[in-house]
């Protein structure tokens, strides 16, 4: 049997409902030359029934393995894949029907060894999930580092593609979890592979269902970035310090106000003005007042969560004095 053009690898842990939505979206692709590898990472609530439902609609394989985290689970999928290219999706994504068609067209014009695309919030998602999706992708809150800007782009595992040769040359993921995709992207760049953003190859990324889960998630992102910086010196930039500085400034506001009330009020007004700008931008981008309003707490949680995880890991690693 000839290999497919793409092997899609999906690690999953206790999320059969999400997997069902993801596989359903893959059945509607206009480009059909792909197979799917579902890697169950030691789940207690498995996706076996979902696999049985879609095994007749997709070229689909299902594997169950002991829990080890998303990084090793993707490596497991790499070993089972037969396609010329490997594509990674997170289980909480759904894929627009022209995704692979967009990748194919882009690769003809600009061949790449590795690529990725942005993530978006679907109009059918809950307002809180759309707000999280907005803040995670907005230039105003992340500097566009998650896919909004092509410069310095690093593919993320929720939407990443690589040629088979990339895996054969540099191996798979080194981290179990927390920024494992960033570390992988850094090694691809160091190896000289052609890496690029394909804006049309976006996915709909369903975020956490409440802000407490979102805080834990972005806190892990912050810690993960520090781990990447330790493994690859120079990979922590001033952009990655912004959430930590945002958090420190927020915590210092009462102290500043105690010392100088006018200065404290000026600082508070600056924070409020920033959040208003974010909210207005969210309104224009999503055309939803509810999402615009929820983007304010989502921004606060994203920046303080990432910043706290970043600073804790910096202190734990013992090199807080080396900011960049």
N, C-alpha and C positions, 0 to 999 in steps of 0.2 A: 504493500500500500504506500502510495506517495505521501510525503509529509504535507500537512496543511501549511498555509502561509503563516497563520498565527495560532499559537497555543495560549489560551487564556487560563491563568492560574488564579484561583480564588481561595484564600485561607478563610476558615470560618470557625467561630467559637460560640456555640449556644445562640445562633441567630437564624433559625430555619426560615422565619417569615421574610427576613431581609434577602436571604439567598433566593427565595422564590421570586421576589420582585426583580432581582438582578437577572436571573435566568430567563424570566418572562421577557424582559427587555432585549435580551440577546436573541430571542427567537424572531424578533422583528427587524434584524439587521438587513440592510439592502445588499451587503457584501457577505457571502456565506462561507468563504474558505477559511474556516477556523474551527478548532475544537476547544473543549472546556475541561479543565481539571479542577475538581472540587476537593480541597484538602481539609478534612475535619480534624481540628487540632485538639483532640481529647475532649470533645464536648459531652456534657451530660444530657443535653437536649440536642439531638442530632438532626441533620438534614437528610437523612436517608429516604424518607418519604418524598421529599422534594426532588431528590435525585431520581427516584422511580417515576415521578410524574413527568419529568422533562427529559428522561433518557431516550424517549422515542422522538423528541422534537429537536434535540441537539446531539452533536457528537460529543458525548459527555462521559467522563470517568469520575469515579468517586473513591476516595481513599480515607481511611480512618487511621490516625496515628496518636501516640501519647502526646499530651500537652507539652509544648516547648516554646510557644510564642510565635508571632507572625513571621519573624525573620527565618528561622529554621523551617517553618511550614512552607514558605515560598521556595526555599532551597529544595525541599522535598518535591514540590511541584516541578521545579526546573529539571530534576532528575527523571521525572516521568514524562516530560514534554517531548513531543516529536516535531513540532512546528519549526519553521525557519526563523520565526520571531516569537518572543515570549511577551505576553501582555499581562500586567498585574492590575486587578481591580480589588478594592475593599468590598466586603460583603454588604455594606450599607450604601452602595452606589447603584444607580440605574443608568443605563447607557442609551443615549439617543440613537435612533435607528440608522443614522448615517455615519456613525462613529468610524467604522472600519473603512468605509468608502472615503471619508475625509482623510484618514491616515494614508491610504493608498494614493490618493491624488497628490497629497503633500510630498510623499516620498519620491514620486516621479519627478517633481520639480526641484526638490531639495533632499537628496538622500541623506539619511541619518543613521547612526549606529544605535542611538538611544533617544527616546522622545518622551514627552509627557504633554498633558493638556490641563486646562483649568478645571475647577469644580464650581458648580452653581447650585443654587437652591431652586427646586422646582416649584411652580405656582401651586401645586397640590400639597406641598409640604405644610406642616403647621407653621404659623407665623414665627414662633420661637426658633424653629429649625432654619427658617429662611433668614432670620436675623443673624444666627450663628454663621450660616453660610456666607452672608454678606461680609461680616467682620473678618472672617478667615481669609477672604479673597480681596478685600479692599486695599488699595494703595494707602489709604489714610490710616489704616490700623496695622498693616504688616509690611508696608513698603512694596507690595506686589510680589513678595518673595515666594508666594505659594502658587504663582502661575499667572498673575496679572501682567507681569512684565517679562519680556524675553531676555533682557540683559542679566547675565549671571544665573540663568535659569537652572534649577536642579530638579529633575523629575521626582515626583513623590509616588509612593506605592499605591495610593488610591487610584492612580491613573498613570501608569508607566509602561513603556514598551522598550524592549532591547532586542538586538539581533542575537541569535544563538552564539555567535562568535564572541560576544561580550562576556557571556557566562563562562564559556570555555577558556577564556584568557584570564579573567580576574576572579573567577569563582562567584559565589553567591553572597548573601548577606552575612556580615560578621557580628552584628548586634542581634540579640534575641528580640528586643522591642525598644521603643523610645528612640526615634531618629535613626532607626536602622536604614531607612531609605536614603536619608541625607548622606550618611557615611558611605553607602553604596555609590551614590552619585558622585561623591568626591573622588572615590577610587576610579570611577569611569573617566572623569575629567583628567586625573593625573596620568592615566594610561593613554591619553591622547584620542579618545573616541569622540566622534562628532555627536554632540548632544544639542537638542533643540526643542523649542516649544511649538506645538501645533495648536493654535488657538481654536480651530474648528473642532478639534478632538476633545471636547469637554465632556464631563460626566455630571450627572445630578447626584450630589452627595448629601445624604440624609444625616444631619448632625444629631447629637444627643438630644434626648427628650426633655431634659431639664438643665438648669444652670449649674447645679451642683456637680453633675456628671461632666459638664463642659469645663468647669474649673479644674477638675482632676485631669482631664484630658490635656488641656493646654499647659498645666503645670508639668506634666510628663514631657511635653514638647520642649519646654524651657530647659528641663534637666537634660534631655537628650541632646540639645544643641551644645551644652557644655561638654558632654561626653564626646561628641564629634570633635570639638576643639582640642580636647586632650589627646585624641587619637591622631588628629591632623592639625598641628599648630597652624594658626593663621586663618582658621575657618570660623572664628567668632568675630564678626564685624560689628561696627557701631550700630548698625540696624538691629542686631540681635540684643544689644544693650538697651534699646529704647524702652521696652516694657519694664525692665528693672528700674531704670531711671524714672519712669512714670510712677511706679509703685513707691519708690523712695520719696519722690516729691510729694505724693499724696499723703504719705505718713508724716511728713515734716510740716504739712500745712498748719496743724494746730500749734506746733512749736513756733513757727514763723509768726502766726497771728498773735501769740502770747508776747513775743518780743516786739512786734510792730503790727498793730491791727491793720493799718492801710496796706502794708505789704502782704499780709496774709489774705486780705480780701482781694487784692490784685491777683494773687496766685489762684485763689478759688475761681475768680472770674475767667482766668485763662483756661482752667480745666473745663469750666462750663461752656465756654465759647468753642473749645475743641469738640466737645460732645455734641453741641448743636450742629456744628459743621458736618460731623459724621452722620447725624440723624437726617439732615437735609439731603446729603448725598445718598443715603440709603433710600430715602423717599423717591428720589429721581431714578435710582437704579432699579428699584423693585416695584414702584408705583403702588405702594401699600403704606398707609399711615400706621397700621399696627406693627409692621416690620420696622418702620422708621423709629417708632417709639421704643420697641424692644431692642433696637440696635444700641441704645444708650447703655442699658445694663450689660448687654452682650459684650460691648467694647470694654467696659470696666472689668468684667470678669475675665475676658481674654487677656488683657494687658496685665492685670494684677496676678492672675493665675500663672501666666507664662513667666512674668517677672519673679514671682516667689519661687517657682521651680528652678529657674535659672540661678538665682542667688543662693538657694540652699545647696544646689549641686556645686556651685563655685566654692562655697565655704567647705563643703565636704571634700572637694578635690584639693583644697588648700592652695589655690592660686588666684584668689580674688584680686590680688595686686597686678595681675596680668590681663588687662581688659581686652586687648585685641591681639 
